[in-house]
Amino acid sequence: MSTALFWHRRDLRITDNAGLYKALKNNEAVIPVFIFDHSILQVLPKNDQRVLFIHQELAKIKAQYRSLGSDLEVLYGDPKVEIPALAQKYRAQKVYTNRDYEPQAIARDQIIFEALQQVNIEFIGAKDQVIFEKNEVTKDDGLPYTIYTPYARKWKAKLTDYHFKAYPTEKYLTHLHPFQTKALISLEEMGFEQVLLHPFPASATPNAVIQKYHELRDIPAVLGTSRLSLHLRFGTISIRALARAAQHLNEKYLNELIWRDFYQMILFQFPQTTDKAFKPQYDRIVWENNESDFAAWCTGQTGYPLVDAGMRELNATGFMHNRVRMVVASFLTKHLLIDWRWGERYFAEKLLDFELASNVGGWQWAAGCGCDAAPYFRVFNPEAQQKKFDPQYSYIKKWVPEFGTPTYIHPIVDHKMARERVLDRFKTALQP
């Protein structure tokens, strides 16, 4: 009997799961597994809401597997050790998973591939979290795009109904191994607290939100975005299902999903950009990196209400509206002249929907040093952004209740001075 492991990672669902489908279709007994990677978890705060979210979703799919006469094996440890050990424990001939494009994940998977190869076990990947991956959308000469617009044009030209087609895992669920394993490991056993600080966004979005996305997406005071980024990040929903809906409902929304594919491709092709500027000359910039200014930005105490509202929303909920993300990132890098890497890492700690490719891409865009970035001389004026996108102060008053009172902090930096300083600093650094 052909036996295989299926390793869940960023794909916490059974339906329309590419790697799971491949495993079920091609094997008679499939054992689903998930590994809490202790090297990742041990550096997180004990109330990290992402770990709680993953744990809740694992409880759901473990119950689903059990209702199907199977189970989900969940361990806490090092995947480089646990996956080969599980494959041998269950005498699996193959291990399936969905591909991850982050540099550390690629390095980890290479080690696992080599370990499995030594014991004649195949390691098989599938494309699941993007529509197009790696080298699937390139220039005519085979080189990767570094500008979004031509990439998006080629992306749409290559698109067929096949790319949105769901993987019918339900056809082969009888191929799940009828095994039973222990109860789901508790958060406490891994050193985490089961404390929900703020409700997680729902995994389904009314079509009306997507239909009006192009009209409302820049207004932070209203629910004009889908809030599905957390679910895309951990794969509790299928990118194919969401892109299929976007294609019929709103091209602007589809374009945002293409941005996601674009940044995943950029990270795969240019892995050095996690900590180096895509445009190397930008690493010559002399940053101020004032720690008290950074602390004021982190805590929402800059005296610029739209910036402060965004940072307080992030700290309280693990979410920040996308328009405001651009404003706060521009403010940190341009007004305060603080290295974009400081902001990128703060977002990485706080965002529920943190995704390395999009986070690095967005921060480099804001700083002007990324691919297809805003030019360095484009400096968002936070006051102008507020007048345009929160004219009634609705969003600001929600998160900065002291705004408009004598207790609200004075601006920590003057906009005119900051703009002149950053233009001079960047111009000097970028001289040939």
N, C-alpha and C positions, 0 to 999 in steps of 0.2 A: 504494500500500500504506500503510495507517495504521500509523504508528510512534509509540511512546510510551516514555518513561523511567518506570521505577519506582524511587523513592528509598527505600531501606531506612534506617530510623533506629532506633526502639526496637522493632524487629520482626525480629529476626535469625533468621528461619525462612522456609521456602518454603510449608509446609503451613498450611492454615487462616489465611491472611493476607488480611485484607479488602481492603486497597489493591492488593495484587498480583493478587488475584482480579479486581477491577474492571478493572485494566489489561489482563490477559490476555484476559478475556472480550470486551472492547470494541475490541481492537486486534489487528492481524495480526503485529506484530513489537514485542516488548517488551524493552528493554535495562535490566537491573537495575543499580543504582549504589549506592555508599555513599561518604560523604565524612567523613573524619576532620577535624573542625573544629579548625583550628589555634588559634583564639581560646580554645577550651576546653582543649585539650591543653597549650598552652604554660605554663599556670599550675599544672599538676599535677606531683607528684614523678616522677622518672624511672623509678621502679619501681612506679608506680600499677597496682594489680592489676586495676582495672576496664578499663584500656586493654588489658592482656594478655588478659583474658577476651573482650573484644570482638574482638580480633585472632584468637584461637583460634576463635571462632564464625564469623567471616568466612571463615577458611580452610576450615571445614566446608561452608558454603553455597556458597562459590566452587567447591569440588570437586563439589558436587551440581549446580550449574548446568552445569559442564563435562560431567558425565556425561549431561546432557540435551541436549548439543550447543550450549550457549550459554555464557555467562560472567558474571562480576560485575566491573564497573568500579569500582575502589577508588582514591580520590584523597585527598591530604592538602592541605587548603587552606581557603578561605572558601566555604561553600555558597552564599552570596549571589552569588558570582562563578562558581563551578564549575557549579552546576545550570543556569543559563541558557546557559553555554558548551557544556555537554554536550548540552543539548537542540538547540542549533543544529548542533553537530558531527554528531549522528546524524539531523538533519532530523526531529526529533520534532514531532508536532503537539500532544502532550499530555504533561504530567508528573503522575504520580500519587504520592501518599504517604499515610501514616497520620497522623492529626492528633495534635498535641502541645498540651497545655493550659497549659504554663508561659509566663509573661509574655514572657521573652526569645525563646522559640521562636515565639510568636505574632507578635512584632514582626519577627523574621527572615523568617518565612513571608510576611508582608505585603509586605516588600521584594521577595522573590522573585516573588510573585504579580504585582506591578506591573511588574517587569522582563520577565517572560514575556509579560504582556499587551501590552507595547509591540511585541513581535515576533509577535503573534497566536498565542501558544502557551497552551493552557489549563493551569491548575494545579488539580488535583482532589484533594480530601482524602477520607479514609474513617475511620470509627470502628473502632478495632482493639484498643486497650489497656484499654478499659473496657467494661462491659456497657451502662451508660447514661451519656451525656455531657451537658455543657452544660445546656440547659434541658429535658432529656427527663423529669426527675423534679422537679416543682415543686409548690408548694402550689396549692390550687384557684384562688387569685387570680393565679397565674402567677409569684409571687415565689419566690426560692430558699429552700429549707429551710436553717436554721442549727443545727438540733438533729437528732442522728443518728436517734433512735428513730422519729419520724414519717417521716423520710426513708426509713429502711429498710422501714417498713410500706408506704409508697407504692411503693417499689422492687419489693417482692415482689408487690404487687397488679398492677403493670404487666407483670410478667414473663410471657412466653409461651415455648413451646418454640423459637420462632424466634430468640429472643435468645441461645440456647445453640448454635444450629445452626452447624456448621463451614462455612467457605467452601471449596468443592471446587476448589482451584487445579489439582489433578491433571487435571481435565477439559480444561484449556486450555494445558497445558505445551508443546504443539506451537506455540503462538503466541510462544514465546520467540525472540528474534532470534538467528540462528545466527552470532553474531560471536565473535571471540576477541580477548582483550586481554592485557596483560602480566601477569606473576606478581604475587601479592599484595605490596604494599609492606611492607617489613620494619619491625619496631619500631625497629630501630637507625636506619633512614633518617628516622624521625620524632623521634629523640632519646630513645628509651625503651629500657629494659633488659628482656631476656627472662628474668626471674628469678621463678619461682613461689615465693612465700613460704609458701603454705598451700594444700592442695588445694581446688578449688572444689567446692561441694555438687553432688550429682547432680541432673540435670534431671527425674528421675522419683522419685516418692514412693510407697512401698507404701501400698495402701489402708488397711492396718491403722493407719497413723499418723493418717490423717484420721479414721478411725472412732473412735479413742480421743482425738482432739484435745481434746474438752471436758474429759476427765479429766486429761490430762497436760500441757496447754499452758502451765501456770504453773510447772512444775518444771524449773528450768534444768539440772539434772544429768542429765536423760534426754533422749532424742531424741523429744520429744513434739510438735514442730512440723514442718511440711513442709520447711522450709529452701528453699523455692522462690522467696523474695522476689527474689533475684538474677536468676533466670530470668524472672520477671514483669517486672522492671525493664527488662531488655533484650529482652524479647519472644522468648526462645528457646523458650518454651511459650505456648500460647494461653490467654488468660483465659477464653474460652468453654469450652474443654475442662476447665479446672480448676473453674470454677463448676458445670459440668454434673455433675462427679464429686461436688462438695461437696453439691449439692442432693440427691443420692441417699444420701450417706454420713454427713453431719454438718452440721446447721444452724448450729452454732456456728462452724464453719469458713467456711461461706457468709457468715455475718454479718461476719467479718473481711474478706472480699473486698468486701462492701458498704461497709465503712469506707473501703476504698481508693477506690471510686467516689465516695464522699461527699467525701473530701478533694480529689480531682481536681476535683470540681464547685465546692467552696469556693474553691480557688485560681483557677479560671477566673472565677468571679463576683466574687471579692474579691482581685485580684492584689496589692493593697497589703499584704496580710498576710505577704508574704515578709520584710518588715522592719519592719512596724508591727503593734501588737497588734490583734487582731480587735475587742476591746473597748477603744476609744481611751483610756478613763480609766486603763488599766493602763500607758500610756506615761508616766504621772506618777510612777511608782514610782522612788524613789531607790535605785539598786542600790549594793552595796558594791564589786563588781567588783575584788576583791583579786587581783592577778596571781599571787601565790604560792599562794593557795588554788586558783586556777584551774589552775595547773601541777600541784598535788598531785592534783586531780581527774583531769586529763588522764592522768597517769601511774599512777593507781591507788595513791596514797599518802595516803589520807585517814584511815586508821585505822578505817574502817567496812568490814568485810570483804566484804559483798555488793556495795557500791559499787566497791571496789577490784578484785574479781574481774571484774565487768562491764567495767570500763575496760581491764583487762589482756587480757581476751578480745577486746575490740574492737581494741586495738592490735596484737595478735598475729595475728588471723585476718580482720579486716574484718567481723566479725559480732558481734552481741550478742543474747542471748535477749530476747524482747519484754518479759517481766515485769521483767527487770533494766533494760531501757531506761527503763521508767517510774520505777524506783527511783533510778537515777543522775540522771535529769533532774529529779526532784523534789528530790534532794539538792543539786544545783547551784543551782537557783533558790530553794529554800526554806531549806535549811540554810546555804548559803554566800552567799545573796542576790546571786548573779551573774546578769546579764542572760541571759535565755533565748536571745538571738541568738548569744551566745558559744558556748553548747552546741550550738545548731543548726548553726553553721558548723563546729565540730569534728567533729560527726557527718558532715557533708557531705564533709569531707576523708577520713574514715576508713572509712565504711560501704561495703561492696561493693554493697549493695542500695539505696544512697542514691537517694531519689526525693523531689524538692522538696516536692510536695504533702503526702505523708505525714509527712515530716520536720518541716516547719513546723507542720502540724496537731498532731502528737504533742508537740512542744516547747511550743506554746502551750497545749495541754491540760494539760501538767504544771505550767506556770507559772500556770494559772488565767485566762489572758488570752484564750484562744481561744474559738471557737464550741463550744458544748456541753462546756465545760471543767469539770474538777474545781474545786469552789469553792476560793478562795484559802486558806480555813482548814483545808483537808484537807492535812495534812503527813505524808507517808509516814514512818513510823519504820523506819529500815533494819534495826534489830535485830528488830523484830516481823515484818518481811517475811522476814528470814532464818529465823526460827523456824517460820514458816508454810510457806515454799517450799523451804528448804534445811536442814531440821532436823538432818541428819546431817553438815552441812558438806561434802558431797561436791563440790558445784560450787566452793565457796570453796577447798577444799584443792587442787583442780586448778590454780587460777589464782593462789592466794596461798599458796605452800608454806610461807612463814615464819609463817603465822597460828598462834597458840597458842604461839609461842616468844618469848623476850625480845627478839628482833630486830624483831618486828612493831611498826610505828609506832603511837604513841598517837593517839587521835582528834584531829583538828585543830580540831574545834568540838564544843561540848557540845550534846547534842540538846535538852535542856530550854531552855537559853538561846536556841538557834537558833529553836526553835518560837515562843517568846515574842517574839523580835525580829522575825520575819517577819510574825507576826500584827499586831504594832503598826505595822510599816512599811507593810504593805498597807492596813490600816485607815485610816491617816493619808492615804495617797495617794488612796484611793477615796472619801473624804468628799465629799459634794456641794458 
